[in-house]
Amino acid sequence: MNKKHLWGVAVVLLISGIVLYVDLRSTPVAQLEQATRNINVIALILVFGLMLLSYVFEASILAVLSERKNEPKRSKWSFFRIPLIQALFNAITPMSTGGQPSQLAAMVQMGIEGGRATSLLLMKFIIYQIVVFLAYVTTIVTGFHMVATKFAGLAIFIAIGFLIHVGSIIFLLAILFAYNWTKNAANWIMNLLAKFINRDRVSVWRQNTLEKIDTFYGESQKLKKEKKKLIVCGILTVLQLLCFYSIPYMTLVTLNVPADWASVTQMNIMIIMFMAIIPIPGASGGAEYSFQTLFSTFISSNGRLIVGMFLWRFVTYFFGMILGIFGWIFKPKKVVSPSNN
């Protein structure tokens, strides 16, 4: 972690602290005491359990993808620390830009060659994007009307987040099924940009974009040939997201608030869409605001709402940061593949 990452941590803590201070200042202490007194301890443990299970399923995806003939056996910790490190760097970099590079570094530390590690992460990314896209489409179709009716302002930002994700998946599908057309389109866009922006800078962009298109296409073709891995990893990704998306519902159960799992989960998915367009580490401020706005539908007591927001934010964000720090510090034994010797 460098100085830039430490600044990211400072920004997150500052903004989250301000939000929490403002909420606590306007909430009677008696309400907070009542909310904490009624906490269901078993449900609280399950909330943390769901987050841990989400990390376990994500680690299992990488373990499955890395399997091949004559591959040396690596410890479970070496795989488990990867999503933890990703959670840490996603949290402290704007729009989660540090997650992928940190995973790559963690895989190299455990002995997987850099090129192959990049390949495995790309395969995981393809599967994840497909499953997430299906989740977003299902949510928008079945639950967007609920948010649009009650919270018109927030609905606009959720729609923008959804369109960004749709654009991303369309680009990925274009590479998969219209490879040559995508490369020609990328070149056309770069030629257009070169008329308005420094040509040398555009040349670098062009080279990087075309290289990524080639790499992504190559990895997607490999994945097509490994249908068994594709199916297993697809199931694991669904389980990973189900655990993660269910955390707000279990948080409400922890506070003894009656709620419907489907409705709460739909709202949570839309919050995540909204958070994706906030260019601040951890979407700080926006995440807390969106949680309070949407979940006030289920929670009438302001005290319960604040406690619920804090629990949700800690489990899905700060808990991962804390575990990620341990993951970064305690490195596994490096086990190099035979082909790398």
VOGU-3710 file (C-alpha; in Angstrom, 3 decimals, decimal comma):
1> mnkkhlwgva> 0,000/0,000/0,000  1,355/3,418/-0,951  0,606/6,970/0,149  -2,231/7,265/-2,393  -3,985/4,255/-0,868  -3,599/5,704/2,628  -5,240/8,902/1,393  -8,087/6,742/0,098  -8,529/5,213/3,552  -8,480/8,706/5,106
11> vvllisgivl> -11,142/9,997/2,681  -13,408/7,019/3,368  -13,103/7,317/7,141  -13,623/11,080/7,063  -16,766/11,030/4,909  -18,260/8,016/6,690  -17,461/9,639/10,040  -19,190/12,887/9,030  -22,289/11,011/7,842  -22,438/8,989/11,049
21> yvdlrstpva> -21,910/12,112/13,191  -24,736/13,995/11,458  -27,072/11,030/11,862  -26,186/10,448/15,510  -26,554/14,130/16,361  -30,120/14,177/15,060  -31,136/10,848/16,627  -32,215/10,554/20,275  -29,921/8,319/22,317  -32,954/6,429/23,651
31> qleqatrnin> -33,831/5,286/20,109  -30,305/4,012/19,513  -30,308/2,160/22,841  -33,657/0,566/22,025  -32,420/-0,523/18,590  -29,208/-2,089/19,930  -31,035/-3,746/22,840  -33,306/-5,631/20,415  -30,513/-6,981/18,207  -30,860/-10,669/17,322
41> vialilvfgl> -27,357/-12,009/18,075  -27,762/-15,193/15,992  -28,886/-13,160/12,966  -25,953/-10,786/13,519  -23,531/-13,715/13,361  -25,243/-14,872/10,159  -24,712/-11,416/8,622  -20,949/-11,772/9,067  -21,222/-15,405/7,958  -22,842/-14,382/4,658
51> mllsyvfeas> -20,009/-11,947/3,936  -17,398/-14,594/4,709  -19,231/-17,143/2,550  -19,236/-14,629/-0,290  -15,438/-14,450/-0,043  -15,197/-18,262/0,168  -17,226/-18,723/-3,036  -15,153/-16,078/-4,836  -11,918/-17,766/-3,751  -13,324/-21,125/-4,896
61> ilavlserkn> -13,929/-19,698/-8,378  -10,242/-18,864/-8,746  -9,266/-22,251/-7,317  -11,451/-24,051/-9,887  -10,198/-21,923/-12,788  -6,556/-22,498/-11,824  -6,908/-26,299/-11,848  -4,999/-28,058/-14,593  -2,864/-31,142/-15,144  0,348/-31,212/-13,061
71> epkrskwsff> -0,621/-27,997/-11,256  0,947/-27,961/-7,749  -1,373/-27,906/-4,733  -1,667/-24,512/-3,073  -3,083/-23,697/0,350  -6,683/-22,604/0,836  -5,387/-19,410/2,464  -3,485/-18,459/-0,704  -6,798/-18,381/-2,613  -8,952/-17,004/0,223
81> ripliqalfn> -6,753/-13,933/0,683  -7,296/-12,859/-2,952  -10,931/-11,643/-2,569  -9,971/-10,093/0,794  -7,197/-8,068/-0,828  -9,575/-7,147/-3,639  -12,111/-5,919/-1,062  -9,437/-3,745/0,564  -8,279/-2,080/-2,639  -11,794/-1,782/-4,069
91> aitpmstggq> -12,673/0,119/-0,894  -9,821/2,630/-0,972  -9,667/3,464/-4,699  -12,170/5,549/-6,727  -14,787/3,433/-8,533  -13,023/0,264/-7,272  -10,186/0,633/-9,790  -7,601/-0,986/-7,495  -9,339/-4,351/-7,158  -8,046/-6,063/-10,299
101> psqlaamvqm> -4,355/-5,025/-9,989  -4,301/-6,060/-6,319  -5,687/-9,521/-7,173  -3,006/-9,911/-9,834  -0,288/-9,001/-7,320  -1,703/-11,486/-4,780  -1,722/-14,302/-7,348  1,865/-13,610/-8,372  2,821/-13,720/-4,668  1,370/-17,238/-4,384
111> gieggratsl> 3,436/-18,465/-7,331  1,136/-18,113/-10,361  2,949/-16,584/-13,325  1,766/-13,049/-14,182  0,429/-13,833/-17,653  -1,531/-16,841/-16,428  -2,824/-14,908/-13,411  -4,115/-12,217/-15,769  -5,776/-14,923/-17,857  -7,512/-16,458/-14,808
121> llmkfiiyqi> -8,745/-13,066/-13,605  -10,135/-12,302/-17,049  -12,032/-15,615/-17,088  -13,428/-14,830/-13,641  -14,353/-11,326/-14,793  -16,247/-12,629/-17,832  -18,308/-15,053/-15,728  -18,961/-12,423/-13,048  -20,111/-9,797/-15,553  -22,550/-12,208/-17,196
131> vvflayvtti> -24,118/-13,237/-13,861  -24,253/-9,636/-12,574  -25,840/-8,472/-15,824  -28,594/-11,089/-15,481  -29,156/-10,008/-11,862  -29,389/-6,341/-12,855  -31,802/-6,986/-15,724  -34,041/-9,133/-13,513  -34,034/-6,469/-10,800  -34,790/-3,591/-13,158
141> vtgfhmvatk> -37,682/-5,509/-14,732  -39,223/-6,667/-11,459  -38,359/-3,939/-8,955  -37,445/-0,634/-10,574  -41,038/0,610/-10,585  -41,025/0,475/-6,772  -38,017/2,786/-6,522  -39,107/5,038/-9,387  -42,480/5,612/-7,725  -41,164/6,479/-4,259
151> faglaifiai> -37,724/7,942/-4,936  -37,688/9,597/-8,358  -34,376/11,434/-7,794  -32,472/8,332/-6,782  -34,088/6,320/-9,558  -32,372/8,512/-12,156  -28,917/7,673/-10,775  -29,806/3,990/-10,529  -30,827/4,074/-14,198  -27,501/5,726/-15,115
161> gflihvgsii> -25,603/3,034/-13,203  -27,622/0,352/-15,002  -26,870/1,882/-18,407  -23,151/1,938/-17,611  -23,277/-1,777/-16,753  -25,304/-2,524/-19,886  -22,718/-0,653/-21,955  -19,936/-2,722/-20,392  -21,630/-6,054/-21,060  -22,510/-5,041/-24,647
171> fllailfayn> -18,835/-4,227/-25,221  -17,795/-7,620/-23,800  -20,375/-9,457/-25,917  -19,261/-7,539/-28,996  -15,708/-8,819/-28,444  -17,023/-12,367/-28,016  -19,301/-12,462/-31,056  -18,120/-9,604/-33,325  -14,373/-9,488/-32,757  -13,334/-7,868/-36,051
181> wtknaanwim> -16,182/-5,345/-35,940  -15,208/-4,357/-32,377  -11,581/-3,768/-33,352  -12,657/-1,674/-36,357  -15,039/0,309/-34,140  -12,256/0,917/-31,598  -9,936/2,149/-34,352  -12,671/4,453/-35,698  -13,236/5,959/-32,258  -9,487/6,493/-31,776
191> nllakfinrd> -9,212/8,158/-35,198  -12,029/10,484/-34,167  -10,360/11,296/-30,836  -7,052/12,000/-32,609  -8,690/15,004/-34,289  -9,291/16,684/-30,929  -6,669/15,205/-28,552  -2,885/14,876/-28,688  -2,050/12,164/-31,247  0,666/10,551/-29,117
201> rvsvwrqntl> -1,727/10,145/-26,198  -4,401/8,665/-28,483  -1,787/6,290/-29,918  -1,118/4,927/-26,425  -4,859/4,573/-25,807  -5,259/2,761/-29,136  -2,475/0,294/-28,374  -3,783/-0,452/-24,865  -7,392/-0,829/-26,048  -6,538/-3,162/-28,931
211> ekidtfyges> -4,283/-5,259/-26,693  -7,076/-5,638/-24,139  -9,566/-6,592/-26,864  -7,151/-9,257/-28,173  -6,460/-10,602/-24,678  -10,114/-10,682/-23,716  -11,063/-12,454/-26,948  -8,314/-15,039/-26,476  -9,375/-15,810/-22,891  -13,052/-16,026/-23,813
221> qklkkekkkl> -12,205/-18,622/-26,459  -10,310/-20,668/-23,848  -13,280/-20,458/-21,502  -15,644/-21,732/-24,210  -13,558/-24,921/-24,444  -13,815/-25,576/-20,695  -17,571/-25,898/-20,350  -17,425/-27,847/-17,072  -15,364/-25,124/-15,403  -17,683/-22,512/-16,879
231> ivcgiltvlq> -20,765/-24,169/-15,366  -19,154/-24,759/-11,944  -17,811/-21,208/-11,755  -21,159/-19,817/-12,914  -22,918/-21,630/-10,049  -20,280/-20,434/-7,557  -20,717/-16,850/-8,794  -24,490/-17,062/-8,317  -23,937/-18,335/-4,751  -21,360/-15,594/-4,104
241> llcfysipym> -23,771/-12,865/-5,194  -26,738/-14,405/-3,377  -24,778/-14,255/-0,126  -23,656/-10,684/-0,734  -27,045/-9,406/-1,925  -28,809/-11,038/1,061  -26,828/-9,129/3,690  -29,254/-6,147/3,970  -32,195/-8,514/4,478  -30,328/-10,360/7,228
251> tlvtlnvpad> -29,417/-6,974/8,722  -33,125/-6,187/9,012  -33,679/-9,597/10,610  -30,910/-8,708/13,074  -32,910/-5,605/14,041  -36,161/-7,638/14,235  -37,652/-5,642/11,360  -40,221/-7,599/9,297  -39,346/-7,523/5,587  -39,620/-9,505/2,386
261> wasvtqmnim> -36,330/-10,986/1,106  -37,115/-10,334/-2,568  -38,000/-6,663/-2,074  -34,994/-5,940/0,135  -32,623/-7,747/-2,215  -33,971/-5,876/-5,234  -33,344/-2,590/-3,452  -29,845/-3,660/-2,460  -28,937/-4,507/-6,054  -30,158/-1,071/-7,146
271> iimfmaiipi> -28,078/0,584/-4,401  -25,025/-1,198/-5,808  -25,863/0,127/-9,282  -26,070/3,632/-7,820  -22,781/3,242/-5,916  -20,988/2,254/-9,134  -21,198/5,809/-10,512  -19,905/7,604/-7,384  -16,234/8,563/-8,068  -15,185/8,484/-4,397
281> pgasggaeys> -13,357/5,597/-2,677  -15,987/3,202/-1,358  -18,755/5,453/-2,758  -18,602/7,110/0,669  -21,526/9,364/1,428  -23,605/8,069/-1,458  -23,757/4,549/-0,044  -24,991/5,740/3,342  -27,482/8,148/1,792  -28,911/5,535/-0,584
291> fqtlfstfis> -29,251/2,969/2,213  -31,157/5,405/4,395  -33,342/6,570/1,515  -34,358/3,127/0,310  -34,536/1,255/3,608  -36,625/3,882/5,356  -39,403/2,017/3,503  -38,962/-0,893/5,917  -37,688/0,844/9,058  -39,914/3,432/10,758
301> sngrlivgmf> -37,611/4,097/13,739  -34,732/6,469/12,954  -32,631/4,726/15,613  -33,030/1,331/13,949  -32,286/2,899/10,561  -28,977/4,359/11,774  -27,952/1,131/13,512  -28,948/-0,872/10,424  -26,972/1,436/8,132  -23,904/1,145/10,353
311> lwrfvtyffg> -24,122/-2,673/10,490  -24,625/-2,961/6,721  -21,792/-0,578/5,942  -19,397/-2,205/8,405  -20,046/-5,767/7,221  -19,975/-5,051/3,471  -17,186/-2,490/3,539  -15,037/-2,022/6,643  -15,056/-5,741/7,537  -13,547/-6,512/4,120
321> milgifgwif> -10,980/-3,732/4,574  -9,871/-5,157/7,925  -9,632/-8,711/6,580  -7,864/-7,383/3,479  -5,139/-5,783/5,590  -4,468/-9,166/7,228  -4,554/-10,799/3,795  -1,962/-8,341/2,500  0,330/-8,791/5,533  0,234/-12,598/5,821
331> kpkkvvspsn> 1,560/-13,833/2,508  1,307/-17,551/1,626  4,201/-19,787/0,690  5,071/-19,253/-2,951  4,438/-22,443/-4,948  5,670/-22,093/-8,526  4,134/-24,177/-11,334  6,503/-26,720/-12,987  6,250/-24,892/-16,304  7,723/-21,811/-14,657
341> n> 10,862/-23,529/-13,396
//
